[in-house]
Amino acid sequence: MALALTEEQQILQSTAREFIAANAPVTHLRGLRDGKDATGFSRDLWAEMAKLGWAGLIEDEANGGSALGFGELAVLFEECGRKLAPSPFLASVVLAGGCVRAGAPAELRNPILSGVARGETLLALALDEGATFAPYAVTAKAEKSGDGWVLTGEKTFVLDGHVADRLVVVARTSGSSGDRDGLTLFLVDAPAKGLTITRTTMVDNRNAATVKLDGVAAEVVLGTVDQGADVLDPVLDRATAVFCAEMLGLMTEAFEHTIEYLKTREQFGVKIGTFQGLKHRAAAMFAELELSRSVVRETVSAIDDDGPDVPTLVCVAKARCSDAVSLIAREMLQMHGGIGMTDEADIGFYLKRARVQELTFGDASYHRDRFATLQGY
Ligand SMILES: Cc1cc2nc3c(=O)[nH]c(=O)nc-3n(C[C@H](O)[C@H](O)[C@H](O)COP(=O)(O)OP(=O)(O)OC[C@H]3O[C@@H](n4cnc5c(N)ncnc54)[C@H](O)[C@@H]3O)c2cc1C
């Protein structure tokens, strides 16, 4: 297990930090929000990121990628998290891209993934159907029609679904809602007949679409019929791990900002950071941050080593990061004496993003419960 970054990862980190500071500071997100941007992220910026090799980081060299690992991917997600940089990275490369990588027939997989690696093709995963993360609670139906399949149902919170060229749709081919068996993954062309995609904007100004499927013809099955969870589960674990790295980036930045404020803001003629009441709170945040960093690094290392304990580590990482990001974002607001409540201050953006992060891919309770189940309780 590697808890420290390798030399190559440190170089990647400093290049990414410099690039994001120059191109996607928080004012970038603010500008997209204020301008009611139809895409919700900058396609030009995503093209630049792809040129730097980010979109193809974990892709095979044959498909134009650099075949690096999740350790490197996590470094980039952490840097994006620090400045709340919006992009289709998670949806396209890790989530739907992961399903295509694991389940598509070679003649489709290679052209699609090389398009993703170039930043030209955008993908999204249509999984959830309710208000909370429940990957097996699928009622959307797939029925045989001639040689193909026809999909019916409704999906919620499809990250960046409004701009996707293709969707990976999880539908039920047997069993009932809540069953792990009976799920099948389908690739669907975004302009397909019967498909309605409605963009919604979340509290953190990021995109999550509602997708209606009214007799939509699927292009192809990814993986095996009824056994879609075998493809889906590892993809969700890997996506959750890098998402935790993004959360780590947010909490690191929030913590550093807050410490800086405690060292600068004066009350009663002294810096407020000299008060024991605030020092103790800062120390508690620091401990949460360091524990989160350790478990995130351990999780991405286990993914790269193909370790057997990836699912349990993902549960530990997400439960810890959900708790820590919530604590640190709330403390940031409180210790700034409430200025984060004003729209002018960037710190409110951190609190809003933290609230969404806490819940995405399951909150701390979800992952504690899943951890207990995986341990046989
Ligand atoms: C738009 C807006 C609306 C608000 N509405 C409300 C409201 O309806 N109700 C409400 O209760 N508040 C509200 N607040 C928050 C409140 O007005 C102040 O933010 C709060 O009183 C903190 O005071 P301050 O700004 O002087 O912070 P600062 O003095 O800068 O303090 C910053 C941090 O240091 C801490 N601190 C300061 N001195 C000490 C000390 N001696 N010992 C230990 N810790 C210390 C503070 O508790 C705080 O965590 C609002 C704030 C804003 C911006």
The ligand as an SDF file (V2000), in Angstrom:
LIG
                    3D

 53 58  0  0  0  0  0  0  0  0999 V2000
  -25.9710   37.2460    5.6530 C   0  0  0  0  0  0  0  0  0  0  0  0
  -25.7860   36.7310    7.0740 C   0  0  0  0  0  0  0  0  0  0  0  0
  -26.9180   36.4620    7.8400 C   0  0  0  0  0  0  0  0  0  0  0  0
  -26.7830   35.9740    9.1600 C   0  0  0  0  0  0  0  0  0  0  0  0
  -27.9010   35.7020    9.8710 N   0  0  0  0  0  0  0  0  0  0  0  0
  -27.7790   35.2590   11.1560 C   0  0  0  0  0  0  0  0  0  0  0  0
  -28.9240   34.9940   11.9640 C   0  0  0  0  0  0  0  0  0  0  0  0
  -30.0580   35.1700   11.5340 O   0  0  0  0  0  0  0  0  0  0  0  0
  -28.7390   34.5120   13.2220 N   0  0  0  0  0  0  0  0  0  0  0  0
  -27.4890   34.2780   13.7200 C   0  0  0  0  0  0  0  0  0  0  0  0
  -27.3600   33.8620   14.8620 O   0  0  0  0  0  0  0  0  0  0  0  0
  -26.4050   34.5570   12.9890 N   0  0  0  0  0  0  0  0  0  0  0  0
  -26.5080   35.0310   11.7370 C   0  0  0  0  0  0  0  0  0  0  0  0
  -25.3750   35.2810   10.9930 N   0  0  0  0  0  0  0  0  0  0  0  0
  -24.0590   35.0000   11.5740 C   0  0  0  0  0  0  0  0  0  0  0  0
  -23.6040   36.1440   12.5100 C   0  0  0  0  0  0  0  0  0  0  0  0
  -24.0220   37.3610   12.0690 O   0  0  0  0  0  0  0  0  0  0  0  0
  -22.0470   36.2870   12.6310 C   0  0  0  0  0  0  0  0  0  0  0  0
  -21.4740   35.6350   11.5670 O   0  0  0  0  0  0  0  0  0  0  0  0
  -21.5930   35.7110   13.9540 C   0  0  0  0  0  0  0  0  0  0  0  0
  -22.0950   36.4850   14.9810 O   0  0  0  0  0  0  0  0  0  0  0  0
  -20.0440   35.6580   14.0520 C   0  0  0  0  0  0  0  0  0  0  0  0
  -19.4860   36.9550   14.3090 O   0  0  0  0  0  0  0  0  0  0  0  0
  -18.3730   37.5910   13.4120 P   0  0  0  0  0  0  0  0  0  0  0  0
  -18.8200   37.7420   12.0270 O   0  0  0  0  0  0  0  0  0  0  0  0
  -17.8630   38.8100   14.1070 O   0  0  0  0  0  0  0  0  0  0  0  0
  -17.2340   36.4790   13.3850 O   0  0  0  0  0  0  0  0  0  0  0  0
  -15.7320   36.5430   13.8780 P   0  0  0  0  0  0  0  0  0  0  0  0
  -15.5860   37.3720   15.1070 O   0  0  0  0  0  0  0  0  0  0  0  0
  -14.8810   36.8200   12.7070 O   0  0  0  0  0  0  0  0  0  0  0  0
  -15.5170   35.0770   14.3520 O   0  0  0  0  0  0  0  0  0  0  0  0
  -15.0690   34.0740   13.4590 C   0  0  0  0  0  0  0  0  0  0  0  0
  -15.0580   32.7950   14.2320 C   0  0  0  0  0  0  0  0  0  0  0  0
  -14.2920   32.9270   15.4340 O   0  0  0  0  0  0  0  0  0  0  0  0
  -15.0890   32.6260   16.5660 C   0  0  0  0  0  0  0  0  0  0  0  0
  -14.6810   33.4810   17.6920 N   0  0  0  0  0  0  0  0  0  0  0  0
  -14.6230   34.8390   17.7080 C   0  0  0  0  0  0  0  0  0  0  0  0
  -14.1830   35.2700   18.8850 N   0  0  0  0  0  0  0  0  0  0  0  0
  -13.9960   34.1690   19.6560 C   0  0  0  0  0  0  0  0  0  0  0  0
  -13.5900   33.9650   20.9900 C   0  0  0  0  0  0  0  0  0  0  0  0
  -13.2870   34.9820   21.7730 N   0  0  0  0  0  0  0  0  0  0  0  0
  -13.5250   32.6820   21.4320 N   0  0  0  0  0  0  0  0  0  0  0  0
  -13.8300   31.6490   20.6540 C   0  0  0  0  0  0  0  0  0  0  0  0
  -14.2210   31.7860   19.3780 N   0  0  0  0  0  0  0  0  0  0  0  0
  -14.3030   33.0370   18.9050 C   0  0  0  0  0  0  0  0  0  0  0  0
  -16.5040   32.8600   16.1010 C   0  0  0  0  0  0  0  0  0  0  0  0
  -17.4420   32.1010   16.8320 O   0  0  0  0  0  0  0  0  0  0  0  0
  -16.4300   32.3730   14.6820 C   0  0  0  0  0  0  0  0  0  0  0  0
  -16.4960   30.9610   14.6170 O   0  0  0  0  0  0  0  0  0  0  0  0
  -25.4840   35.7590    9.6880 C   0  0  0  0  0  0  0  0  0  0  0  0
  -24.3700   36.0420    8.9030 C   0  0  0  0  0  0  0  0  0  0  0  0
  -24.5150   36.5180    7.6190 C   0  0  0  0  0  0  0  0  0  0  0  0
  -23.2720   36.7990    6.8140 C   0  0  0  0  0  0  0  0  0  0  0  0
  1  2  1  0
  2  3  1  0
  2 52  2  0
  3  4  2  0
  4  5  1  0
  4 50  1  0
  5  6  2  0
  6  7  1  0
  6 13  1  0
  7  8  2  0
  7  9  1  0
  9 10  1  0
 10 11  2  0
 10 12  1  0
 12 13  2  0
 13 14  1  0
 14 15  1  0
 14 50  1  0
 15 16  1  0
 16 17  1  0
 16 18  1  0
 18 19  1  0
 18 20  1  0
 20 21  1  0
 20 22  1  0
 22 23  1  0
 23 24  1  0
 24 25  2  0
 24 26  1  0
 24 27  1  0
 27 28  1  0
 28 29  2  0
 28 30  1  0
 28 31  1  0
 31 32  1  0
 32 33  1  0
 33 34  1  0
 33 48  1  0
 34 35  1  0
 35 36  1  0
 35 46  1  0
 36 37  1  0
 36 45  1  0
 37 38  2  0
 38 39  1  0
 39 40  1  0
 39 45  2  0
 40 41  1  0
 40 42  2  0
 42 43  1  0
 43 44  2  0
 44 45  1  0
 46 47  1  0
 46 48  1  0
 48 49  1  0
 50 51  2  0
 51 52  1  0
 52 53  1  0
M  END
$$$$
